[in-house]
């Protein structure tokens, strides 16, 4: 565990330690950072017109609990345009 005893310098895999007991940095490092970093690197290489959607799809495709079914763009229902606040 990070910052724990001196004999152990690595974070335990998520299955070995309840997530709620980890500090915020430990939780993010053990669950999110690797895939998020990979997604941001892909975003920088691709430079898509809609970077948020691109990153969201990247993360969904690599999710271990992915239950999302991708729909071809031609079959997708367009989202409502964002509301403008005055």
C-alpha atoms as one frame of an Amber mdcrd trajectory, in Angstrom:
protein
   0.000   0.000   0.000   1.266   3.522  -0.701   2.646   5.147   2.398   2.089
   1.942   4.394   4.716  -0.312   5.918   8.174  -0.165   4.398   8.170  -3.783
   3.179   5.269  -3.231   0.788   5.683  -0.539  -1.865   2.800  -1.521  -4.140
  -0.938  -0.963  -3.917  -2.894  -4.144  -3.293  -5.152  -5.216  -6.158  -8.761
  -4.041  -5.713  -9.981  -7.561  -4.880  -7.636  -7.777  -1.865  -8.614  -4.545
  -0.144 -12.043  -2.910   0.141 -12.146   0.180  -2.063 -13.693   2.377   0.615
 -10.645   1.920   2.852  -8.249   3.371   0.273  -7.345   7.044   0.240  -8.548
   9.003  -2.791  -5.138   8.926  -4.552  -4.780   5.177  -3.876  -8.293   4.473
  -5.142  -7.763   6.446  -8.359  -4.332   4.916  -8.951  -5.623   1.368  -8.534
  -8.814   1.757 -10.562  -8.720   4.609 -13.061  -5.353   6.176 -13.814  -3.904
   3.604 -16.227  -6.885   3.541 -18.586  -7.533   7.279 -18.232  -3.917   8.065
 -19.110  -4.134   5.751 -22.115  -7.368   7.470 -23.180  -5.859  10.943 -22.868
  -2.824   9.876 -24.894  -5.154   8.539 -27.603  -7.072  11.816 -27.491  -3.866
  13.791 -28.073  -2.875  11.558 -30.996  -6.312  11.592 -32.665  -7.369  15.189
 -31.895 -11.036  14.485 -32.683 -13.594  17.230 -33.291 -15.525  16.134 -30.189
 -12.878  15.177 -27.607 -15.270  14.497 -24.722 -17.309  11.975 -26.725 -14.107
  10.402 -28.048 -12.728   9.947 -24.524 -16.074   8.645 -23.250 -16.216   6.004
 -25.989 -12.585   5.069 -25.357 -13.322   4.500 -21.664 -16.544   2.580 -22.347
 -14.759   0.266 -24.768 -12.176  -0.574 -22.116 -14.529  -0.849 -19.164 -14.350
  -4.165 -17.319 -18.066  -3.933 -16.564 -19.086  -2.689 -19.991 -22.781  -3.279
 -20.531 -23.098  -0.630 -23.236 -24.101  -1.675 -26.736 -22.603   0.497 -29.440
 -25.022   1.707 -32.090 -23.848   2.798 -35.539 -23.962   6.589 -35.873 -26.557
   6.388 -38.662 -28.945   4.553 -36.291 -28.366   6.749 -33.255 -30.984   9.174
 -32.019 -29.397  12.633 -31.870 -29.077  14.160 -28.435 -30.932  17.340 -27.669
 -28.806  20.429 -28.255 -27.390  21.887 -25.043 -29.627  24.399 -23.330 -28.372
  27.962 -23.363 -28.496  29.686 -20.018 -29.105  33.394 -20.029
